[in-house]
Amino acid sequence: MRTAFIEQLIVCARRNPRIFLVVGDLGYSVVEPFVAEFPERFLNAGVAEQNMTGVAAGLASEGFQVFTYSIGNFPTLRCLEQIRNDVCYHNLPVTVVAVGAGMAYGNLGYSHHCVQDIACLRGLPNLNLLSPADPGETRVCVDWLSQHPCPSYLRLGKAGEATLHSAAVSLEHPVLVRDRNATMAVAATGSILSEAIAAADLVESHGIRYDVLSCIRINPVGRSYFGSLNRYAKVLVVEEHVAAGGLGEMLMAGLPRSTQVKGCSVSSHVSGEVGSQQTLRQASGLDAVSLSEAMKSLALEPSDGH
């Protein structure tokens, strides 16, 4: 996804001479193509994410459309005050890009678990929050952001994510990526969508059908956003994020009370476990096998709303 981001940003920068990229001590085979083509529109701020965000706000106030880029928590939680006061307060065209969302950097420990970012940023004024699931969705998001300069957060996976679907991508409502004309659905955001699709395939072999939807836009959303989910009796929400302040809470607040909503998410407790993203997904019940069990369980529950 990070490669798709840079490639699409280059395409956008060719048609928009105001696009500027500021990174926090990153590079090494990802951003170099942008630097090579637009050296005058690139700045490495070093290990100084708060300053990176302040500099981005300054550039934006002078007419640039700025993208900041760093790992997981560092361009978000470390500089939350600067995002709130320097960017959102002044409604400046700065997009904060975090690579390695969720537990993608799980082998570096809990400090690198990016699992509270949506909750912290959803409530900020003027902020658009986009969470694509694969390279195709990422390209659509970057293109949209380049044409809608405003405070934004783009939540990306790390690298190596497969293209998950060929459905037409919309940011106005959840995208139906697996259509079984079912009465139950899985709604997922971000790269965890791959596990949701695999889980739906597993339960289908047991005669249980689920549609799967990708929720790319997390903020802002209006009533029309929920229209594509209203027809389902039961919705299982899957997110590589804590439950508090995440996609599940948003959907539960927006869907009719007659819709039964259950969630699969990351525990809010501190995790001392170190391992690959897949290992930590399994520990959190977010791998395909665990999700398939949650889907079976939800299918058997009486429909009593939420």
C-alpha positions in Angstrom: 0.0 0.0 0.0 2.9 2.4 0.7 4.2 1.9 -2.8 0.7 2.5 -4.3 0.6 5.7 -2.2 3.8 7.0 -3.5 3.1 6.1 -7.1 -0.3 7.8 -7.0 1.1 10.8 -5.2 3.6 11.2 -8.1 0.8 11.1 -10.6 -1.1 13.7 -8.7 2.0 15.9 -8.2 2.6 16.0 -11.9 -0.8 17.7 -12.4 -0.7 19.8 -9.2 2.5 21.8 -8.6 1.5 22.7 -5.1 1.7 19.1 -3.7 4.6 18.8 -1.2 5.8 15.7 0.7 7.3 15.9 4.2 8.6 12.7 5.9 9.8 11.8 9.3 13.1 10.1 8.8 11.8 7.7 6.2 12.9 6.7 2.8 15.0 3.7 1.7 13.2 2.5 -1.4 9.7 4.0 -0.9 9.8 7.8 -1.3 12.9 8.0 -3.5 10.9 8.1 -6.8 9.0 11.2 -5.6 12.3 12.8 -4.4 13.9 12.1 -7.8 11.1 13.8 -9.7 10.3 16.6 -7.3 13.3 17.4 -5.2 12.1 20.9 -4.6 8.9 19.6 -3.1 10.3 17.2 -0.6 11.6 17.6 2.9 12.9 15.1 5.4 12.1 16.5 8.9 14.0 13.8 10.7 12.9 12.1 13.9 10.8 15.2 14.8 7.2 14.4 14.0 5.7 17.4 16.0 8.0 19.7 14.1 7.2 17.9 10.8 3.5 18.7 11.3 4.2 22.3 12.3 6.3 22.7 9.2 3.6 21.1 7.1 1.0 23.6 8.4 3.4 26.5 7.6 3.9 25.3 4.1 0.1 24.8 3.7 -0.5 28.3 4.9 1.7 29.5 2.1 -0.3 27.7 -0.5 1.1 24.2 -0.7 -1.0 21.0 -0.3 1.1 19.0 2.0 1.3 15.3 2.8 3.2 14.2 5.9 4.4 10.6 6.0 5.7 8.4 8.8 5.2 5.1 10.7 2.0 4.3 12.6 1.7 6.2 15.9 4.4 8.7 15.2 2.7 11.1 12.7 -0.6 10.8 14.7 -0.5 10.3 18.4 3.0 11.9 18.9 1.8 15.1 17.4 -1.9 15.1 18.1 -1.7 18.7 19.4 -0.1 20.0 16.3 -2.7 18.2 14.1 -5.5 19.7 16.2 -4.3 23.2 16.6 -2.0 23.8 13.6 -3.8 21.9 10.9 -7.5 21.3 11.8 -8.1 24.5 13.7 -6.9 26.5 10.7 -8.5 24.1 8.2 -5.3 23.7 6.3 -4.7 21.3 3.4 -2.4 18.8 5.2 -2.9 15.1 4.9 -1.3 13.0 7.6 -0.3 9.6 6.2 0.5 6.8 8.6 2.0 3.6 7.2 1.8 0.4 9.2 -1.6 0.9 10.8 -3.0 -1.7 13.2 -0.3 -4.2 14.2 1.7 -4.2 11.0 4.9 -3.3 13.0 4.0 -5.8 15.8 7.6 -7.2 15.8 8.7 -3.8 17.3 6.4 -4.1 20.3 3.4 -2.2 21.7 4.9 1.3 21.1 4.4 0.6 17.4 0.8 -0.8 17.7 -1.3 1.8 15.8 -4.6 0.8 17.3 -6.0 4.0 18.9 -5.4 6.4 16.1 -9.0 6.4 14.6 -10.4 7.1 18.1 -8.0 10.0 18.7 -8.6 11.7 15.3 -12.2 11.1 14.5 -13.4 13.9 16.8 -11.1 16.6 15.3 -12.8 19.4 13.4 -12.6 19.5 9.6 -10.8 16.2 9.4 -11.4 13.6 6.7 -10.3 10.1 7.7 -9.8 7.4 5.1 -8.7 3.8 5.7 -8.2 1.9 2.5 -7.9 -1.9 2.5 -5.6 -2.6 -0.5 -3.5 -0.8 -3.2 -6.5 -0.1 -5.4 -8.4 1.6 -2.7 -5.3 3.5 -1.7 -4.9 5.0 -5.2 -8.5 6.1 -5.2 -8.0 7.8 -1.8 -4.8 9.6 -2.8 -6.5 10.8 -6.0 -9.5 12.1 -4.0 -7.3 13.8 -1.4 -5.3 15.6 -4.1 -8.5 17.0 -5.4 -10.0 17.9 -2.0 -7.4 19.9 -0.1 -8.4 19.8 3.5 -7.2 18.4 6.9 -7.0 14.6 6.3 -5.7 11.4 7.7 -4.8 8.5 5.4 -4.4 5.2 7.3 -2.3 2.7 5.4 -1.1 -0.9 5.8 2.6 -1.6 5.5 3.7 -3.4 2.4 2.8 -6.5 0.4 -0.9 -6.3 0.6 -2.7 -8.0 -2.2 -5.4 -6.5 -4.4 -8.6 -7.7 -2.7 -11.4 -6.8 -5.1 -12.3 -5.2 -8.4 -15.4 -3.4 -7.2 -15.9 0.2 -8.1 -14.6 2.2 -5.1 -16.7 4.9 -3.6 -15.8 7.0 -0.5 -19.4 8.0 0.0 -20.6 4.7 1.3 -19.2 1.2 2.2 -18.1 -0.7 -0.8 -19.7 -4.1 -1.4 -16.6 -6.3 -2.3 -18.2 -9.8 -1.8 -21.8 -10.0 -2.9 -23.8 -13.1 -1.9 -27.2 -11.4 -1.6 -27.1 -12.3 2.0 -29.1 -11.0 5.0 -25.8 -10.7 7.1 -22.7 -8.7 6.4 -19.2 -8.2 7.5 -18.1 -4.5 7.6 -14.3 -4.1 7.8 -11.9 -1.2 7.4 -8.2 -1.3 6.4 -6.1 -4.2 5.5 -7.9 -6.5 7.9 -10.5 -6.8 5.1 -8.4 -9.6 3.7 -9.1 -11.7 6.8 -12.8 -10.8 6.7 -13.1 -12.0 3.1 -11.2 -15.3 3.9 -13.5 -15.8 6.9 -16.6 -15.3 4.8 -15.3 -17.9 2.3 -14.8 -20.4 5.2 -18.3 -20.1 6.6 -19.8 -20.3 3.2 -18.6 -23.9 3.1 -20.9 -24.5 6.1 -23.9 -23.0 4.3 -23.7 -19.6 6.0 -23.6 -16.6 3.7 -22.2 -13.2 4.4 -21.7 -10.2 2.2 -18.5 -8.3 2.9 -18.1 -4.5 2.7 -15.1 -2.2 2.9 -15.6 0.9 5.0 -13.0 3.3 3.6 -14.3 6.6 4.8 -14.5 6.8 8.6 -15.0 10.5 9.0 -17.1 12.5 8.2 -20.1 10.4 7.5 -23.7 11.4 7.0 -27.0 9.5 7.2 -26.7 8.4 3.6 -23.4 6.6 4.4 -25.3 3.9 6.2 -27.8 3.2 3.4 -25.8 0.2 2.0 -25.8 -1.5 5.4 -29.4 -0.8 6.4 -30.8 -3.9 4.6 -28.8 -6.3 6.7 -30.3 -8.0 9.8 -26.9 -8.6 11.3 -23.5 -6.9 10.8 -20.2 -8.1 12.1 -17.7 -5.2 12.3 -14.0 -6.1 11.9 -11.3 -3.6 12.7 -7.6 -3.8 13.6 -8.2 -1.1 16.2 -9.6 -0.9 19.7 -13.4 -0.9 20.0 -13.6 2.5 21.7 -14.0 5.2 19.2 -13.6 2.9 16.2 -15.7 1.7 13.2 -17.9 -0.4 15.3 -19.0 2.4 17.6 -19.6 4.6 14.5 -21.8 2.0 12.8 -23.7 1.1 15.9 -24.6 4.8 16.3 -25.7 5.2 12.7 -27.5 1.9 11.9 -31.1 1.3 12.9 -31.7 -0.3 16.3 -33.2 -3.3 14.5 -29.8 -4.1 13.0 -27.8 -6.5 15.2 -24.2 -5.2 15.4 -21.3 -7.2 16.9 -17.7 -6.3 16.8 -14.3 -8.0 16.5 -11.5 -5.6 17.5 -8.1 -5.3 19.3 -8.2 -5.4 23.1 -7.7 -2.1 24.8 -5.3 -3.6 27.3 -1.6 -3.2 26.8 -0.2 -6.2 24.9 3.3 -7.4 25.9 3.3 -9.9 23.0 5.8 -9.3 20.2 5.4 -11.0 16.8 4.4 -10.6 13.2 1.1 -9.0 12.3 -0.4 -12.4 11.6 0.7 -13.7 15.0 -0.9 -10.7 16.7 -4.1 -10.9 14.7 -4.4 -14.5 15.8 -3.9 -13.5 19.4 -6.6 -10.9 19.0 -9.1 -13.1 17.3 -8.8 -11.2 14.1 -7.4 -14.0 11.8 -9.7 -15.7 9.3 -10.4 -18.8 11.4 -11.3 -16.8 14.5 -13.5 -14.5 12.5 -15.3 -17.4 10.9 -16.2 -18.7 14.4 -17.5 -15.2 15.3 -19.5 -15.2 12.1 -21.0 -18.6 12.9 -21.9 -17.5 16.4 -23.6 -14.3 15.2 -25.6 -16.3 12.6 -27.0 -18.5 15.4 -28.0 -15.6 17.7 -31.6 -14.4 17.7 -32.1 -11.1 15.9 -32.7 -8.6 18.7 -31.1 -5.4 17.4 -28.5 -3.5 19.4 
